[in-house]
Amino acid sequence: MGTVENSDSLRKHYGEAIARRMERRKKLQKVMMFISTAAFLGMMSSGLGAMFRSNSQSSEVNQAEEAATIISQLERQERGYQSVLQREPENQTALEGLVMVRLEQNQLEEAIAPLEKLVNLYPDVEDYQNLLKQLKTDTQPAVAD
């Protein structure tokens, strides 16, 4: 019911065409977030799948090579997203990708800036806000008792 009331107030305030456009944009943002999440989970599962497929006889050298390959891939992805953001600083896909890569690299503090930009650009996407709150909580220094 809140959506109907929200849609009605949008139509009254902005007009029918603009309200429809805003509703389509919100739906598109939700779809993009779902796709981004699915892509992230797919990347994570392929990395984890590779780890579990390696048999117990694989040498430490092979494991180190795999880790180096994953790190190298993440670094290439990060550079790619940064390159896109130099040309298009508000590119949602590149910002999301940069956040996800930095999270995979366990660079929590470095993930905050692009996530803050996403929150500012798309304040109605609650997932961005929730993740930002969580990151800020996780990166705060522990308070001594």
N, C-alpha and C positions, 0 to 999 in steps of 0.2 A: 504494500500500500504506500510506503514511503517513496517508492520509485514513481508511482503515478502522480503523487502530490508534487514531487520534485520536478517531474516532467512538465506538469501544468504550470508551476511557478516559473520554470525556464521559458516556456512559451509566452507567458504573460510578460515577463521581463525583457526577453530578447527577441521575441517574434518566432513564428513557426519555423521558418527555414533555418535560422541560426540554432534554434533549440534542437532540431533534427540533426544538424551537422555536429553539434556538441555531443549528442547521444551516440552518433556513429563513431565519433572520435574516442569516446569512453569505451565503447565496445571493442574498437580496434586496439586500444591500449591494453585491454584485458587479454585479447588474443595474443598480442605481441609478448606480454608477460608470460603467458602460458607457453608460447613457443620458446622463449628464452630459457625458461625453467626446464623445459623438456630437453633443449639442447645441452644445457649445463649438466643435467642428470645423465644424458647420453654420453657426454665426454667423461664424466666421472665413472660411469659404469664400464666404459671401454678400458679406462686406465686400471680400474680395480679388477676387471676381468682378466686383463693381461697379467696382473700380479698373481692371481689365483691359478691361472693356467700354467704358470711356470712350475715345473716339478721340483721336488725337493733336492734333486741332484744338480740343479743349475748352480753354477759357480758364482761367487761374490762378484766376479768381474762382469758377468752377464747382468746381474742385478744392478750394478753400478752403471753399466751402459744404458740400461732401460731407464733408470732414474735420470741420467744425463739427457736422454732423448726427450723424456717428458718435460724436464725443465727447459730444454731448448725449444720445444714446441710452445710452451707457455710464454717464453720470452718473445718468440716470433709473433705470437698472437697479440701480446701486449704492444709490441712495436707497431703492428698493423692497426690496432685500434687507435693508438696515439696518432698515427699518420692520418687516419680518417678525421680525427678530432681537430687536427691542425687546419684542415680544409673546411670542416663542418663542426664547429665547437658544440653545437646542440644536437648532434646526431644521436638519437635515442639508442639505436642498436649498438653503436660503438661505445657509448657510455655504459650500457648494460654489460657488454662484453668485457670492457676494461675492469669493471667492478668484479665480475665473475672470475676473470683470470687472476686478479690480485687476491681474491679470496682463496683460490686454489693454490696460490703461491704462499699462502698464509701471511700476506702483507695486509693485515687488517687496517692499520692506520692509513696506508696509501689508498685503500678502497673507499675511504670516507669522502674525499673531495669529489670524485665523479658521482658518487651516490648523492651527495648534497646537491649537486647540480641537477640530477634527475628529480629530486624532491622539489627543487625550485621550479623546474620546467613543467613538471607533472604533479602538482600538489594533490590531485585527486586519486593518485595511485597509492593505496594504502600499503602495498607490499614494499614500496620504496621507503616509506616512512618507518615501517616496522623494522626493516633490515637496518636502517640508519640508527635507530634507537638501540638495537641490539649491538651493533658494532661499537657505538660510542660507549655503551656499558662495558663491553668486553675489553676495550682499550684503555679504560680509566685505570690509573694506578690503584692498587689496593690501599685502603685506609688502615693505618695501624691502630690497634685498640688501645 
